[in-house]
Amino acid sequence: MKQLLVIFAHLLVTALFVFLSLVQMRGDGFWLLLICYWTVVIAFWLRGSRLVALPLVGGVALLACHVAGYKLFGSPTVTDSRPLLKHPYTLASIAAPNILIATDGSRHIVRGISFYPEIATMSAEEQIATIDPRREPLRFEASDESPSGYVGEGRILYWCGNTWFPRPLPRSLPSHEIEDVAKILRLVTLQAPQSENAK
């Protein structure tokens, strides 16, 4: 009976750590505490045995992999995967109804979208911040295969550091991927339905 109570207590502590890790979402603290907790518990169970080193080595290995960025859980380790485009333009500002103005002064009409009228009243810095909270200007280039006529480097959003998919081992995650420009702008609700006059 006493052993069952001990096991139940350990499971309760584990459940608490897992719950707090999920609530904390992007934090790693409770997950790291859980690794340390079970390392100590298993080492205590195996005390006096030749196997006592196994949980210690395993716990240290998990912590080392976590610090190195190969995480089973926790905040994502993201590596800047740019540049992805061969001949990109850099966005300087936006003009109504559906025009991207590059830093070289060129103007690019994006098919299938129409910006909210309020976008024209914003400064160029505010427009860039609306598209990307990190205030990194969008890089884009023409593409005949893209519905909007352009593709860009879209930021990938991750909710945690679990990196098992689509590969079998944890890894560092790419920061950007090539996406249709209209999709990149739609993710930040910057566009409205295309009007009949917008071309």
C-alpha positions as CSV (number, residue, x, y, z in Angstrom):
1,M,0.0,0.0,0.0
2,K,2.8,2.4,0.9
3,Q,4.5,1.7,-2.5
4,L,1.3,2.5,-4.3
5,L,1.0,5.8,-2.5
6,V,4.6,6.7,-3.4
7,I,3.9,5.9,-7.1
8,F,0.7,7.9,-7.0
9,A,2.6,10.8,-5.5
10,H,5.2,10.7,-8.2
11,L,2.6,10.6,-10.9
12,L,0.8,13.5,-9.3
13,V,3.9,15.6,-9.2
14,T,4.6,14.6,-12.9
15,A,1.1,15.6,-13.9
16,L,1.5,18.9,-12.1
17,F,4.8,19.6,-13.9
18,V,3.3,18.7,-17.3
19,F,0.2,20.9,-16.6
20,L,2.4,23.8,-15.6
21,S,4.6,23.3,-18.7
22,L,1.5,23.4,-21.0
23,V,0.1,26.5,-19.3
24,Q,3.5,28.2,-19.5
25,M,3.6,27.1,-23.2
26,R,6.8,28.7,-24.5
27,G,8.7,28.4,-21.3
28,D,11.1,25.6,-20.5
29,G,11.4,25.8,-16.7
30,F,8.9,23.2,-15.5
31,W,9.9,20.8,-18.3
32,L,13.5,21.0,-17.1
33,L,12.4,20.5,-13.5
34,L,10.5,17.4,-14.6
35,I,13.6,15.9,-16.1
36,C,15.6,16.6,-13.0
37,Y,12.9,15.3,-10.8
38,W,12.7,11.9,-12.5
39,T,16.4,11.7,-12.8
40,V,16.7,12.0,-9.0
41,V,13.7,9.6,-8.4
42,I,15.0,6.8,-10.6
43,A,18.5,7.2,-9.3
44,F,17.1,6.9,-5.8
45,W,15.2,3.8,-6.7
46,L,18.4,2.2,-8.1
47,R,20.7,3.3,-5.3
48,G,23.1,0.5,-4.4
49,S,22.7,-1.0,-7.9
50,R,25.2,-0.9,-10.8
51,L,22.5,0.7,-12.9
52,V,22.3,3.8,-10.8
53,A,24.5,5.7,-13.3
54,L,22.0,5.1,-16.1
55,P,19.4,7.7,-15.0
56,L,22.1,10.2,-14.2
57,V,23.6,9.8,-17.6
58,G,20.2,9.9,-19.3
59,G,19.1,13.0,-17.4
60,V,22.3,14.9,-18.1
61,A,22.0,13.9,-21.8
62,L,18.5,15.2,-22.0
63,L,19.5,18.4,-20.4
64,A,22.5,18.8,-22.7
65,C,20.4,18.2,-25.8
66,H,17.8,20.7,-24.5
67,V,20.5,23.4,-24.0
68,A,22.0,22.6,-27.4
69,G,18.6,23.2,-29.0
70,Y,17.4,19.7,-29.6
71,K,14.3,19.7,-27.5
72,L,11.6,17.2,-26.8
73,F,9.5,19.9,-25.3
74,G,9.7,23.6,-24.5
75,S,10.2,26.8,-26.4
76,P,11.2,26.2,-30.1
77,T,14.8,26.6,-31.2
78,V,14.5,28.5,-34.4
79,T,17.4,29.0,-36.9
80,D,17.2,31.8,-39.5
81,S,16.7,29.9,-42.7
82,R,17.0,32.9,-45.0
83,P,17.8,33.8,-47.7
84,L,15.3,31.6,-49.6
85,L,14.7,33.7,-52.7
86,K,17.1,34.1,-55.6
87,H,16.3,37.7,-56.7
88,P,14.2,39.2,-53.9
89,Y,12.7,42.7,-53.5
90,T,12.6,44.2,-50.0
91,L,9.3,45.7,-49.0
92,A,9.5,49.4,-48.2
93,S,5.8,50.3,-47.9
94,I,2.2,49.5,-49.1
95,A,-0.2,51.5,-51.2
96,A,-3.9,51.0,-51.9
97,P,-5.5,49.0,-53.2
98,N,-3.0,46.1,-53.6
99,I,0.4,47.5,-54.3
100,L,3.8,46.6,-52.7
101,I,6.5,49.2,-53.0
102,A,10.0,47.9,-52.8
103,T,13.1,49.7,-51.5
104,D,14.3,50.3,-55.0
105,G,11.1,52.2,-55.8
106,S,9.5,49.5,-58.0
107,R,5.8,48.9,-57.6
108,H,4.3,45.5,-57.6
109,I,0.5,44.7,-57.9
110,V,-0.5,41.7,-55.9
111,R,-3.4,39.8,-57.5
112,G,-6.4,38.6,-55.4
113,I,-6.2,41.0,-52.4
114,S,-7.2,44.5,-51.5
115,F,-5.7,46.2,-48.5
116,Y,-7.8,47.8,-45.8
117,P,-8.1,51.6,-46.5
118,E,-6.5,52.3,-43.1
119,I,-3.2,50.8,-44.3
120,A,-2.6,53.9,-46.5
121,T,-2.8,56.2,-43.5
122,M,0.0,54.3,-41.6
123,S,3.7,55.2,-41.8
124,A,6.0,52.8,-43.6
125,E,7.4,51.7,-40.3
126,E,3.9,50.9,-39.0
127,Q,3.0,49.0,-42.1
128,I,6.1,46.8,-41.7
129,A,5.3,46.2,-38.0
130,T,1.8,45.2,-38.9
131,I,3.0,42.6,-41.3
132,D,5.8,41.4,-39.0
133,P,5.8,42.2,-35.2
134,R,9.6,41.9,-35.3
135,R,9.6,44.8,-37.8
136,E,11.6,42.8,-40.4
137,P,10.7,43.9,-43.9
138,L,9.1,41.3,-46.2
139,R,11.3,39.9,-48.9
140,F,9.4,38.8,-52.0
141,E,9.9,38.1,-55.7
142,A,7.8,37.5,-58.8
143,S,6.5,34.0,-59.4
144,D,4.4,32.8,-62.4
145,E,3.2,29.8,-60.4
146,S,1.9,31.8,-57.4
147,P,-1.8,32.9,-57.5
148,S,-0.9,36.4,-56.4
149,G,2.0,36.6,-58.8
150,Y,4.5,36.8,-56.0
151,V,6.1,34.6,-53.3
152,G,7.8,35.8,-50.1
153,E,9.7,34.6,-47.1
154,G,6.9,33.8,-44.6
155,R,7.7,33.4,-41.0
156,I,6.8,30.0,-39.5
157,L,5.0,30.1,-36.1
158,Y,5.7,27.3,-33.6
159,W,3.8,26.7,-30.4
160,C,6.5,24.6,-28.7
161,G,9.9,23.0,-29.1
162,N,8.8,19.5,-30.0
163,T,10.7,19.0,-33.2
164,W,9.9,15.3,-34.0
165,F,7.8,16.0,-37.1
166,P,8.6,15.4,-39.9
167,R,11.9,13.8,-38.8
168,P,12.4,11.1,-36.2
169,L,14.9,13.1,-34.1
170,P,14.7,16.6,-32.4
171,R,16.2,19.4,-34.5
172,S,16.5,23.1,-34.9
173,L,13.5,24.6,-36.7
174,P,13.6,26.9,-39.8
175,S,12.4,30.4,-39.3
176,H,10.9,31.0,-42.7
177,E,9.4,29.2,-45.7
178,I,8.5,30.3,-49.2
179,E,4.8,31.2,-49.4
180,D,2.4,33.0,-51.6
181,V,2.6,36.7,-50.7
182,A,-1.2,36.9,-50.4
183,K,-1.1,34.2,-47.8
184,I,1.6,36.0,-45.8
185,L,-0.4,39.2,-45.7
186,R,-3.6,37.3,-44.9
187,L,-2.1,35.8,-41.8
188,V,-1.9,39.2,-40.2
189,T,-5.4,40.1,-41.4
190,L,-4.0,43.0,-43.4
191,Q,-6.1,42.4,-46.5
192,A,-9.8,42.6,-47.2
193,P,-11.8,40.9,-50.0
194,Q,-10.8,42.0,-53.5
195,S,-13.0,44.8,-54.8
196,E,-14.2,44.9,-58.4
197,N,-12.1,48.0,-59.1
198,A,-8.9,46.6,-57.7
199,K,-6.7,45.0,-60.3
